[in-house]
Amino acid sequence: MGDDQDPHGSLRRMLWIGGGQWAGKSTVAELLAVEHGLTVYHYDFHDARGHRDRWIAERVAEGAPVVEPTADRRWVERTPEEMAAETLAGFPARFAWVLDDLRALFTARPAIAEGWGLRPEAVAPLLDSPRRMVVLVPTEEFRQHQIRCLPRAGVLGVAVGDPARAQANRVARDRLVAEDAVRAARRLGIPVVEVDGTRDASAVAALVGEQFAPYLPGPDCPPGQA
């Protein structure tokens, strides 16, 4: 990768956590960051804010409409398969914006990028080893646990004509997107960790840390020696 593609070396030092919704990616990334003094890039935060603004700007520049489908059209009137296909088709452009964000980042230690939009097939060309990425996915039992226990997982949060169907479509879409990530990861030799609730967040973080071990500085390692 040329210097113009990675001017601060951040992509070469990056660690990646992708996978399914509600698997604990953010929590695991933050636990590892605290233990090893790392920086965390949260995909969802940027995707819902700066990346959305960028999408609107690009649409305006192209003279394309920026009006999005209604909530009912997005969540109720389409099948989960249609929703998953649209989500997967949109990830490549959104990942390009992630790379722009990360190229601007400088850190002497490795950093961790986490989020469901960090797809194995997109990240793989950046890796010098498959061990720099882990895909976390919930088992179906743990997914249902998260839906029962996490308000943001159990409630869609937008007004629709049929909330039950919208939520069911959302859950089914998320399941399909997670399954696609697992298939891609296994094809590329990237480790997959199934989160089933038998390990707490610290134990899952320790398991992911074992995969990342060659690239993690010790807690007492000064910056620049990562």
Disulfide bonds with the S-S distance in Angstrom:
none
